[in-house]
Amino acid sequence: MAKVAFLGLGVMGYPMAGHLAKAGHSVTVYNRTTAKAEKWAEEFGGSFAATPAEAAKGAEFVMTCVGNDDDLRQVCAGENGAFAGMDAGAILVDHTTVSAAVTSELYAIAKEKGLSFVDAPISGGQAGAENGVLSVMCGGDEDAYAKAEPVIDAYSKICRRLGDSGAGQMTKMVNQICIAGLVQGLAEGLNFAGKAGLDIEAVVEVISQGAAGSWQMANRHQTMAKDEYDFGFAVDWMRKDLDICLRTGEELGASLPGTALIDQYYKDVQAMGGGRWDTSSLMARLRKLG
């Protein structure tokens, strides 16, 4: 069992830190809203700290799961950031979906300080975090990953090192590109089925057993048919992720025309007031179009 700090207790981080505590690790948490950290400590029996540096003091592993590039820079390398409190040889595992550029920046800073940095973005949504079955895609040095993997196992279904620093974030971009296309295709299919007067549940029962089947179809078709989107991964966050994908695609010379189009569809959903709706709300946009 390890001494672990977990920084960021959002809808993903809160249950992930809980799984670490349940697995027997000694966990100290930090959250910008202290009340949430206090609540977590009361629920799971761990402790909480006032700053990332304080939480990271003496920790063998520091996990981060925050909002964006700027949040991650601050929580890692800010004046009271985790790097300031970590001992030489400690490993920071970042579960935030951020740009490969900030990952490279923080990896270099960590190296200078005698620390390790593993980029380890996650997929599986809030349900995956709560059930401890996330997919974790990692980049970083082999020895640091090998040490971190048994700890990450507390909340993962699969965890893999895809390559050197940044490979995890690049893989998460592939994940988001694929999801965007899948959700739009599913929304169009279900909308078409409704217009045709078909029984959507019966249609999905049949086609989900063939080549059209997907996680999105299995887990979202019923709520999409009912126009229910008040849950899951928010459109605002998806647009943040797709912006990273599109900017990186331009840098790599990788064409992403479909992703760019669906990003604009999500912009339409935001204009409908759906910034906090689940990403499956592309269906609401189609219904509004008639």
Stockholm file with secondary structure:
# STOCKHOLM 1.0

chainA/1-290         MAKVAFLGLGVMGYPMAGHLAKAGHSVTVYNRTTAKAEKWAEEFGGSFAATPAEAAKGAEFVMTCVGNDDDLRQVCAGENGAFAGMDAGAILVDHTTVSAAVTSELYAIAKEKGLSFVDAPISGGQAGAENGVLSVMCGGDEDAYAKAEPVIDAYSKICRRLGDSGAGQMTKMVNQICIAGLVQGLAEGLNFAGKAGLDIEAVVEVISQGAAGSWQMANRHQTMAKDEYDFGFAVDWMRKDLDICLRTGEELGASLPGTALIDQYYKDVQAMGGGRWDTSSLMARLRKLG
#=GR chainA/1-290 SS CCEEEEECCSTTHHHHHHHHHHTTCEEEEECSSHHHHHHHHHHHSCEECSSHHHHHTTCSEEEECCSSHHHHHHHHHSTTCHHHHCCTTCEEEECSCCCHHHHHHHHHHHHHTTCEEEECCEESHHHHHHHTCEEEEEESCHHHHHHHHHHHGGGEEEEEEEESTTHHHHHHHHHHHHHHHHHHHHHHHHHHHHHTTCCHHHHHHHHTTTTTCCHHHHHHHHHHHTTCCSSSSBHHHHHHHHHHHHHHHHHHTCCCHHHHHHHHHHHHHHHTTCTTSBGGGHHHHHHHHC
#=GC SS_cons         CCEEEEECCSTTHHHHHHHHHHTTCEEEEECSSHHHHHHHHHHHSCEECSSHHHHHTTCSEEEECCSSHHHHHHHHHSTTCHHHHCCTTCEEEECSCCCHHHHHHHHHHHHHTTCEEEECCEESHHHHHHHTCEEEEEESCHHHHHHHHHHHGGGEEEEEEEESTTHHHHHHHHHHHHHHHHHHHHHHHHHHHHHTTCCHHHHHHHHTTTTTCCHHHHHHHHHHHTTCCSSSSBHHHHHHHHHHHHHHHHHHTCCCHHHHHHHHHHHHHHHTTCTTSBGGGHHHHHHHHC
//
